[in-house]
Amino acid sequence: MMSLFDEEQILRTYAKDIEKETERKAAEKMIKDGELSLEKIARYVSALSMEELKEIEAEVMQLA
């Protein structure tokens, strides 16, 4: 029984990680596009906090 719970927990964590990575990539594209403010991007990528969006923006600006 405990092993089943652990597997379910691992799968949920993995799914959340994938969702967050997908939203991170979407946010990077939106930031690179430059048409939306971080506040508007935050509405569309709810898995990321404003702090995370600011970090992504800083990373994108460094690469530009």
C-alpha positions as CSV (number, residue, x, y, z in Angstrom):
1,M,0.0,0.0,0.0
2,M,2.8,2.4,0.9
3,S,4.5,1.7,-2.4
4,L,1.4,2.6,-4.3
5,F,1.1,5.9,-2.5
6,D,4.7,6.7,-3.2
7,E,4.3,5.9,-6.9
8,E,1.2,8.2,-7.1
9,Q,3.0,11.0,-5.3
10,I,6.0,10.6,-7.7
11,L,3.7,10.7,-10.7
12,R,1.9,13.8,-9.4
13,T,5.2,15.6,-8.8
14,Y,6.4,14.6,-12.2
15,A,3.3,16.0,-13.9
16,K,3.6,19.3,-12.0
17,D,7.2,19.5,-13.1
18,I,6.3,19.0,-16.7
19,E,3.5,21.5,-16.5
20,K,5.8,24.1,-14.9
21,E,8.5,23.5,-17.6
22,T,5.9,23.8,-20.4
23,E,4.7,27.1,-18.9
24,R,8.2,28.3,-18.5
25,K,8.9,27.7,-22.2
26,A,5.7,29.6,-23.1
27,A,6.7,32.5,-20.8
28,E,10.1,32.6,-22.4
29,K,8.6,32.9,-25.9
30,M,6.1,35.6,-24.7
31,I,9.0,37.6,-23.1
32,K,11.1,37.3,-26.2
33,D,8.2,38.5,-28.3
34,G,8.0,41.6,-26.2
35,E,4.4,42.4,-26.8
36,L,3.0,41.6,-23.3
37,S,3.9,42.9,-19.9
38,L,5.0,40.4,-17.2
39,E,1.6,41.1,-15.4
40,K,-0.3,39.9,-18.5
41,I,2.0,36.9,-19.0
42,A,1.3,36.0,-15.4
43,R,-2.4,35.7,-16.2
44,Y,-1.6,33.0,-18.9
45,V,1.1,31.1,-17.0
46,S,-0.4,30.6,-13.6
47,A,2.1,28.0,-12.6
48,L,4.8,30.6,-12.4
49,S,5.1,33.3,-9.8
50,M,5.9,36.9,-10.6
51,E,9.4,36.3,-9.2
52,E,10.0,33.4,-11.5
53,L,8.8,35.5,-14.4
54,K,11.3,38.2,-13.5
55,E,14.1,35.7,-13.3
56,I,13.1,34.3,-16.8
57,E,13.0,37.9,-18.1
58,A,16.5,38.6,-16.7
59,E,17.8,35.4,-18.3
60,V,16.2,36.2,-21.7
61,M,17.7,39.7,-21.6
62,Q,21.2,38.4,-20.9
63,L,21.0,36.1,-23.9
64,A,19.8,38.9,-26.2
